[in-house]
């Protein structure tokens, strides 16, 4: 076995470049007798023919099962320490009307962080009481819409929002329930752009400032203080940071109890998923148990009852349930100097790119790619899957192995694209955003339609009939 010196250290040379690693792909992913990949019983090549590429494919049953698993796992862990748990699905990961209905049907609540996300949830028929509104710069219109529609809780992210939300609630004749987001100072082990509790960043209020802000909340008759909120980041694999943040918040929670009720503690989340076979994911039960034990111990130390708990697990529900299908357009071998030797990297360019998956360009995120239309016994070749945009940084998969006979026209599948791909998509180079289809029991249906060139042109005011 010859290892390409251009391969990153973490990337293992595969014994079989056709294999679908467990934990990376949707649980239903399989190879048919033809060699084609199937998801939830639907053949990838048939999906590409019917719906075109690029194509986001979501395994509905897998996403629903992951939602139930989170709810049941954390529910069981915290039941041991005498309290209940509310689980919030992260709308920012991937939200459309169908997904909003799926997750709430599975017993979850739903986080939104913009007027648009709120509108989708409400249009889907989600009970506003099940919604939580986030955001570090909520507009007056967004706040008014949340209060007016009866959103269950608004997370206050700054001092100025106390008055803004209180005034809106007074206008509507309501008492609005609010949480206060705390910057715990815990440094999560994740990419800098995904860490959200470090001191020098835009989210939350320092712990030292919290008692005064809570006093201001309690002084407003139109507000009801529900509790504290913490979020230390995303794509985090170990429970240590969450447990430390919980300990810091519980000390503050205990202090605040002297001035009134604090019925809930929102511990955030952002648990990591496997994008490649090198990612070692902590079992969710381990995270839940460690977090429940840390909360119980801290409450016992401060002599207070364990409050109701809320968590926001993040991408672990939608992320692994989705894949993206692409068609390979050009394949070229590029000779690269590696030390004193020259090695070859194969560039496979596809019909999408950073417009449908911005994460590699934003974070240097790694992904896994496989042939989706066939299998091959050709020797594995190190590939870089590139997009079609006019950027050298337009990379979909920085490094993986595919069979060395990968060729134009091949159908490729990229794993774990159910979260933060469609939601970060753009129209760069005037590409329309792809369709999202849901697959279940061998059947497929569109849940977000593909954007057409007509859609893009319709927004150009210089092309409307009314323009002189």
C-alpha positions in Angstrom: 0.0 0.0 0.0 1.5 3.3 -1.1 0.4 6.3 1.0 0.3 9.6 -0.9 2.6 12.1 0.9 0.1 14.9 0.1 -2.5 13.2 2.3 -3.1 14.9 5.7 -2.0 12.8 8.7 -5.5 12.1 9.9 -6.6 10.6 6.6 -6.3 6.8 6.6 -5.6 5.0 3.3 -8.7 2.9 2.8 -8.7 -0.9 2.2 -11.8 -0.3 0.2 -12.5 3.1 -1.3 -16.1 2.1 -1.8 -16.9 1.4 1.8 -19.5 3.6 3.7 -18.1 4.2 7.2 -20.7 3.7 9.9 -21.4 6.9 11.9 -20.5 9.1 9.0 -23.3 8.3 6.6 -27.1 8.1 7.3 -27.9 4.9 9.1 -29.8 3.6 6.1 -26.9 4.2 3.6 -26.1 1.0 1.7 -24.7 -0.4 -1.5 -27.1 -2.1 -3.8 -26.2 -5.2 -5.9 -25.5 -2.8 -8.8 -22.9 -1.0 -6.7 -25.0 2.2 -6.5 -25.6 3.8 -3.2 -29.0 3.9 -1.6 -30.4 6.1 1.1 -33.6 5.0 2.9 -34.2 2.5 0.1 -33.9 5.1 -2.7 -31.2 4.5 -5.3 -28.9 7.5 -5.6 -28.7 7.3 -9.4 -32.5 7.3 -9.7 -32.7 10.4 -7.4 -30.1 12.2 -9.5 -32.0 11.4 -12.7 -35.3 12.6 -11.3 -34.3 15.6 -9.3 -31.0 16.7 -10.9 -27.7 17.6 -9.2 -26.4 19.1 -7.0 -29.0 17.6 -4.7 -29.5 17.6 -0.9 -30.9 14.3 0.3 -32.4 14.0 3.8 -33.3 10.6 5.3 -36.5 11.5 7.1 -36.6 8.5 9.4 -33.0 8.9 10.4 -33.5 12.6 11.3 -36.6 11.8 13.3 -34.8 8.9 15.0 -31.9 11.2 16.0 -34.4 13.7 17.4 -36.1 11.0 19.5 -32.7 9.7 20.6 -31.6 13.0 21.9 -34.8 13.6 23.8 -34.9 10.1 25.3 -31.2 10.1 26.2 -31.1 13.4 28.0 -34.5 12.8 29.5 -33.3 9.5 31.1 -30.0 11.1 32.3 -31.7 14.0 34.0 -34.6 11.9 35.4 -31.9 10.2 37.5 -31.2 13.5 39.2 -34.8 14.4 39.6 -35.6 16.8 36.8 -37.0 17.1 33.3 -35.4 18.3 30.0 -36.7 20.3 27.1 -34.8 19.8 23.8 -34.6 22.5 21.2 -33.8 21.8 17.6 -31.5 24.3 16.0 -33.4 25.9 13.1 -30.2 27.5 11.9 -28.8 24.0 11.1 -31.5 23.3 8.6 -35.0 24.6 8.6 -38.0 24.2 6.3 -41.6 23.6 7.0 -41.4 19.8 6.8 -38.4 19.6 9.2 -40.1 22.0 11.6 -43.1 19.6 11.7 -40.9 16.5 12.0 -38.9 17.6 15.0 -41.9 19.0 16.9 -43.9 15.8 16.2 -40.9 14.0 17.9 -41.4 16.0 21.0 -38.8 18.7 20.5 -39.0 22.5 20.7 -37.5 24.7 18.1 -34.9 27.5 18.2 -35.1 30.4 15.7 -32.9 33.4 15.4 -34.4 35.6 12.7 -37.7 36.9 11.5 -37.4 34.5 8.5 -36.8 31.5 10.6 -39.7 32.5 12.8 -41.9 32.9 9.7 -41.1 29.4 8.5 -41.9 27.8 11.9 -45.2 29.7 12.2 -46.1 28.9 8.6 -45.4 25.2 9.3 -48.0 25.4 12.1 -45.6 25.1 15.0 -47.1 26.2 18.3 -45.4 29.5 19.1 -45.1 28.4 22.7 -42.6 25.8 21.6 -40.3 28.4 20.0 -37.2 30.0 21.4 -35.8 33.2 19.8 -32.1 33.8 19.8 -29.9 36.5 18.3 -27.4 39.1 19.3 -29.1 41.9 17.3 -32.8 41.2 17.1 -34.6 44.0 15.3 -37.5 45.8 16.8 -39.7 44.2 14.2 -38.4 40.7 15.1 -39.0 41.3 18.8 -42.5 42.7 18.1 -43.3 39.6 16.0 -42.1 37.2 18.7 -44.1 38.9 21.4 -47.2 39.4 19.3 -47.3 35.7 18.2 -46.6 34.4 21.7 -43.2 32.9 21.3 -42.4 30.8 24.3 -39.1 32.4 25.3 -36.8 35.2 24.0 -33.1 34.9 24.8 -31.9 38.4 25.9 -28.3 38.8 24.6 -27.6 42.3 25.8 -28.7 44.9 28.3 -30.5 47.0 25.7 -32.8 44.1 24.9 -34.3 44.2 28.3 -36.1 47.5 27.6 -36.8 46.5 23.9 -38.6 43.3 24.8 -40.3 44.8 27.9 -41.7 47.7 25.9 -42.9 45.4 23.1 -44.6 43.1 25.7 -46.3 46.1 27.3 -47.6 47.3 23.9 -49.1 43.9 23.3 -50.5 43.6 26.9 -48.4 40.4 27.5 -46.0 39.1 30.0 -43.1 37.8 27.9 -40.9 35.0 29.2 -37.2 35.6 28.8 -33.9 33.9 29.3 -30.6 35.7 29.8 -27.6 34.5 27.8 -24.4 34.3 29.8 -20.9 34.4 28.5 -19.4 31.7 30.8 -15.8 32.3 29.7 -15.4 28.5 29.0 -13.1 28.0 26.0 -14.6 25.2 24.0 -12.3 22.9 22.0 -13.5 23.7 18.5 -12.8 26.0 15.6 -12.4 29.7 16.6 -15.4 30.7 14.6 -17.6 28.1 16.3 -16.6 29.0 19.9 -19.3 31.2 21.4 -18.4 31.7 25.1 -14.9 33.3 24.9 -14.6 36.7 26.4 -13.8 38.6 23.2 -16.8 37.9 21.0 -20.3 39.2 20.4 -22.6 36.8 22.3 -24.0 37.1 25.8 -23.4 39.0 29.1 -20.4 38.4 31.4 -21.3 36.4 34.6 -20.2 39.4 36.8 -22.8 41.6 35.1 -25.7 39.2 35.3 -27.2 40.0 38.7 -27.8 43.6 37.8 -29.3 42.6 34.4 -31.6 40.0 36.1 -32.7 42.7 38.6 -33.6 44.9 35.7 -35.6 42.1 34.1 -37.5 41.5 37.3 -38.2 45.2 37.7 -40.2 45.1 34.5 -43.8 43.9 35.0 -44.1 42.8 31.4 -41.2 40.3 31.7 -40.9 37.0 33.4 -37.4 35.7 34.1 -37.2 32.0 33.1 -33.5 31.4 33.7 -30.0 31.5 32.4 -28.8 30.4 29.0 -25.3 29.2 28.0 -23.8 28.1 24.7 -20.1 27.5 24.5 -19.8 26.6 20.8 -20.5 24.0 18.2 -18.9 20.7 16.9 -17.7 19.8 20.4 -16.8 16.2 21.1 -16.2 16.1 24.9 -18.5 16.9 27.8 -15.9 18.6 29.9 -16.6 22.1 28.6 -20.3 21.7 29.0 -19.9 20.5 32.6 -17.6 23.4 33.5 -20.1 25.9 32.0 -22.9 24.2 34.0 -21.0 24.5 37.2 -20.4 28.2 36.7 -24.0 28.9 35.7 -25.3 27.0 38.7 -23.3 29.1 41.1 -24.9 32.2 39.5 -28.3 30.4 39.4 -28.1 29.8 43.2 -27.2 33.5 43.8 -30.2 34.7 41.7 -32.6 32.5 43.7 -32.3 34.9 46.6 -34.2 37.5 44.6 -36.9 35.3 43.1 -37.7 32.2 41.1 -35.3 30.8 38.5 -37.3 27.8 37.2 -35.0 26.7 34.4 -31.4 26.4 33.3 -30.5 26.2 29.6 -27.2 24.5 29.1 -26.9 25.0 25.3 -25.2 22.2 23.4 -23.5 22.0 20.0 -22.4 18.4 20.2 -20.1 17.1 17.5 -20.7 14.7 14.6 -18.4 12.6 12.5 -17.6 14.1 9.1 -14.9 11.6 8.5 -13.9 8.2 9.9 -11.1 9.9 11.8 -13.6 11.8 14.0 -14.0 10.1 17.3 -17.5 11.0 18.6 -18.4 10.7 22.2 -21.6 8.6 22.6 -24.5 10.9 23.5 -25.3 8.9 26.6 -21.9 9.7 27.9 -22.3 13.4 27.4 -25.8 13.3 28.9 -24.7 11.3 32.0 -21.7 13.5 32.7 -23.7 16.7 32.3 -26.5 15.4 34.6 -24.0 14.3 37.2 -22.2 17.7 37.1 -25.5 19.6 37.4 -26.6 17.5 40.3 -23.3 17.8 42.1 -23.2 21.6 41.7 -26.7 22.0 42.9 -26.0 19.8 46.0 -22.9 21.9 46.7 -25.0 25.1 46.7 -27.9 23.5 48.5 -30.5 24.2 45.8 -32.9 21.9 43.9 -32.0 20.8 40.4 -33.9 23.1 38.1 -35.7 22.2 34.9 -33.1 21.8 32.1 -33.1 22.8 28.5 -30.5 21.8 25.9 -29.8 22.7 22.3 -28.0 19.7 20.8 -27.3 21.4 17.4 -26.2 19.6 14.3 -26.3 16.1 15.6 -30.0 15.7 14.5 -29.9 17.0 10.9 -26.2 16.7 10.1 -25.7 13.0 9.7 -29.1 12.4 8.2 -28.2 14.3 5.0 -25.9 13.8 2.0 -25.3 15.8 -1.1 -25.1 14.3 -4.6 -23.0 15.9 -7.3 -22.0 15.0 -10.9 -18.3 15.0 -11.7 -17.5 17.3 -14.6 -13.7 17.3 -15.1 -11.0 15.2 -13.6 -7.4 16.2 -13.7 -4.2 14.9 -12.2 -1.9 17.6 -10.7 1.7 17.0 -9.9 2.7 18.6 -6.6 6.1 18.8 -5.0 6.1 17.0 -1.6 9.5 17.4 0.0 12.1 15.9 -2.4 9.5 13.9 -4.3 6.6 14.7 -6.6 3.2 13.3 -5.9 -0.1 13.4 -7.7 -3.4 14.8 -6.4 -6.5 14.2 -8.5 -8.8 17.1 -8.8 -12.4 16.1 -9.3 -14.6 19.1 -10.1 -18.3 18.9 -9.6 -21.4 20.9 -10.5 -21.8 22.6 -7.2 -19.3 23.9 -4.7 -19.1 26.7 -2.1 -22.5 27.9 -3.0 -24.1 24.7 -1.6 -21.4 24.0 1.1 -19.6 27.0 2.4 -18.1 25.2 5.5 -14.8 24.1 3.9 -14.1 27.7 2.8 -15.3 29.1 6.1 -13.7 26.7 8.6 -11.5 24.4 6.6 -14.1 21.7 7.4 -13.3 18.2 6.2 -15.8 15.9 4.5 -16.1 12.3 3.2 -16.8 11.5 -0.5 -17.7 8.2 -2.2 -18.8 7.1 -5.7 -22.6 7.0 -5.5 -23.4 5.4 -8.9 -21.0 2.4 -8.9 -18.2 0.6 -7.1 -14.7 0.0 -8.5 -11.8 -2.2 -7.7 -9.3 0.4 -9.0 -6.6 1.4 -6.5 -7.5 4.3 -4.3 -6.4 7.7 -5.4 -6.0 10.8 -3.3 -8.6 13.3 -4.5 -9.7 16.8 -3.9 -13.3 17.5 -4.8 -13.5 21.1 -6.1 -16.5 23.2 -7.0 -17.2 25.1 -10.2 -16.9 28.7 -8.7 -14.3 31.2 -9.6 -12.3 30.8 -6.4 -9.3 28.6 -5.7 -10.7 28.1 -2.2 -13.9 26.6 -3.7 -13.3 23.1 -2.2 -16.0 20.6 -1.2 -13.8 17.8 0.1 -10.2 18.8 0.7 -8.8 15.3 0.9 -10.2 11.8 0.6 -9.6 8.6 -1.4 -11.8 7.5 -4.4 -11.1 4.7 -6.8 -8.5 5.8 -9.2 -10.8 5.4 -12.2 -13.1 8.2 -11.1 -14.2 9.9 -14.3 -16.4 12.7 -15.7 -20.1 11.8 -15.4 -19.6 9.8 -12.2 -22.1 10.5 -9.4 -20.5 11.5 -6.1 -22.0 11.6 -2.6 -20.7 13.7 0.2 -21.7 12.7 3.7 -23.0 14.6 6.7 -24.3 17.6 4.8 -27.7 17.8 6.5 -26.7 20.7 8.7 -25.2 24.1 7.8 -25.0 23.4 4.1 -28.4 24.4 2.7 -28.8 27.0 5.4 -25.4 28.6 4.4 -26.0 28.3 0.7 -25.8 31.2 -1.7 -26.2 32.3 -5.3 -22.5 33.0 -5.9 -21.8 33.1 -9.6 -25.6 33.1 -10.1 -26.0 29.4 -9.4 -29.4 28.5 -8.1 -29.6 26.8 -4.8 -30.2 23.0 -5.0 -33.4 21.1 -4.2 -33.8 19.4 -0.9 -35.5 16.0 -1.1 -36.7 13.8 1.7 -36.4 10.0 1.3 -38.3 7.4 3.3 -39.1 3.8 2.6 -37.8 4.0 -0.9 -39.9 7.1 -1.8 -38.7 10.6 -2.4 -40.4 14.0 -2.4 -39.2 17.6 -2.8 -39.3 19.6 0.5 -37.4 22.6 -0.9 -37.5 23.2 -4.6 -34.5 24.0 -6.7 -34.0 27.6 -7.6 -34.1 28.3 -11.3 -32.4 31.1 -13.4 -35.9 32.6 -13.7 -36.0 32.8 -9.9 -32.7 34.7 -9.9 -33.7 37.0 -12.7 -37.1 37.8 -11.1 -35.3 39.7 -8.3 -33.4 41.9 -10.7 -35.3 45.2 -10.6 -33.6 46.3 -13.8 -35.4 43.5 -15.7 -39.0 44.1 -14.5 -41.6 45.5 -16.9 -42.1 48.6 -14.7 -38.5 49.7 -15.1 -38.3 52.7 -17.6 
